[in-house]
Each structure stands twice: as structure tokens, then as C-alpha cells.
């Protein structure tokens, strides 16, 4: 993990909103970790493409969640991932 995190900044999901307000995260190599706390049943767009929505949390502040939308190949590869997975 130390090798993977070298020269990267960890930003907790619960800090993401405040960090976006004060830092240009496009200029930083950053990572975050989250737990899938809720999965919405896969849905379809108007053109028939299926997607998933996951609610992620860092378990530090359960009121601070991030919604992650999965489309295309990412949806196909990961839509069956279990709730509770990191």
C-alpha cells in the first residue's frame, strides 16, 4: 500500500466537499477510499443504456455520502459488487 500511495494525497470522502472548495484537485494526484453503503437497483437511461448508482461513505461521518454513477463497461464489470465492499 505504501508503494501505491507514494506521492499521492489521501482525501477522505467526508472531506471531499470542503477540499473541492479550497483546492484545485485536478492538479493533485489524490486518492480516496469508500465503503458502498447503499446500492440503487440498476436503472436505464432514455436511450436504453443501463447504469448503477452507489452511495459511498468513509465511515467517519455517516451523514456525508458521495454518489457514484457507473456507466458502460464499468457498470457491466462491477454492478454485482456487494454492499459493504470497500
C-alpha positions as CSV (number, residue, x, y, z in Angstrom):
1,X,0.0,0.0,0.0
2,X,2.9,2.4,0.8
3,X,4.2,1.9,-2.8
4,X,0.8,2.6,-4.3
5,X,0.3,5.7,-2.2
6,X,3.8,7.2,-2.8
7,X,3.4,10.8,-3.9
8,X,-0.3,10.7,-3.6
9,X,-2.6,12.6,-1.2
10,X,-5.3,10.8,0.7
11,X,-8.6,12.7,0.9
12,X,-11.3,11.2,3.0
13,X,-14.7,11.1,1.4
14,X,-16.1,13.1,4.3
15,X,-13.6,15.9,3.5
16,X,-14.1,15.9,-0.3
17,X,-16.6,18.7,-0.4
18,X,-14.6,21.1,1.7
19,X,-11.4,20.2,-0.2
20,X,-13.0,20.9,-3.6
21,X,-13.9,24.4,-2.3
22,X,-10.3,25.3,-1.4
23,X,-8.1,23.2,-3.6
24,X,-7.8,22.5,-7.3
25,X,-7.8,18.7,-7.1
26,X,-7.2,18.4,-10.9
27,X,-3.6,19.5,-10.2
28,X,-3.1,16.9,-7.4
29,X,-2.6,13.2,-7.6
30,X,-5.1,12.1,-4.9
31,X,-7.0,9.0,-3.9
32,X,-9.9,8.2,-1.7
33,X,-11.4,5.1,-0.2
34,X,-15.1,4.4,0.4
35,X,-17.5,1.7,1.5
36,X,-20.6,1.0,-0.5
37,X,-23.3,1.8,2.0
38,X,-26.2,1.7,-0.5
39,X,-26.8,0.4,-4.0
40,X,-29.7,1.5,-6.1
41,X,-31.2,-1.1,-8.4
42,X,-29.7,-0.7,-11.9
43,X,-31.6,1.8,-14.0
44,X,-31.8,2.6,-17.7
45,X,-31.2,5.9,-19.5
46,X,-33.6,7.3,-22.1
47,X,-31.6,5.6,-24.8
48,X,-31.7,2.2,-23.0
49,X,-28.2,2.1,-21.5
50,X,-28.1,0.6,-18.1
51,X,-26.2,2.2,-15.2
52,X,-25.8,1.8,-11.4
53,X,-25.7,4.3,-8.5
54,X,-23.7,3.6,-5.4
55,X,-23.7,5.7,-2.2
56,X,-20.2,5.7,-0.7
57,X,-19.0,6.7,2.8
58,X,-15.8,6.6,4.7
59,X,-17.5,5.5,7.9
60,X,-16.2,8.6,9.7
61,X,-19.3,10.7,9.2
62,X,-22.4,8.7,8.1
63,X,-24.2,11.8,7.0
64,X,-21.6,12.6,4.4
65,X,-22.1,10.3,1.4
66,X,-20.9,10.5,-2.2
67,X,-23.0,9.2,-5.1
68,X,-21.0,7.3,-7.7
69,X,-22.6,6.6,-11.1
70,X,-21.3,3.6,-13.0
71,X,-21.9,3.5,-16.8
72,X,-20.8,1.3,-19.7
73,X,-18.0,-1.2,-19.1
74,X,-17.6,-0.1,-15.5
75,X,-21.2,-0.8,-14.8
76,X,-21.0,-4.2,-16.6
77,X,-17.9,-5.2,-14.6
78,X,-19.0,-4.0,-11.2
79,X,-22.8,-3.8,-10.9
80,X,-22.9,-7.1,-8.8
81,X,-20.4,-5.8,-6.2
82,X,-21.8,-6.3,-2.7
83,X,-22.9,-3.5,-0.5
84,X,-20.3,-3.2,2.3
85,X,-17.4,-3.6,-0.1
86,X,-14.5,-1.2,0.2
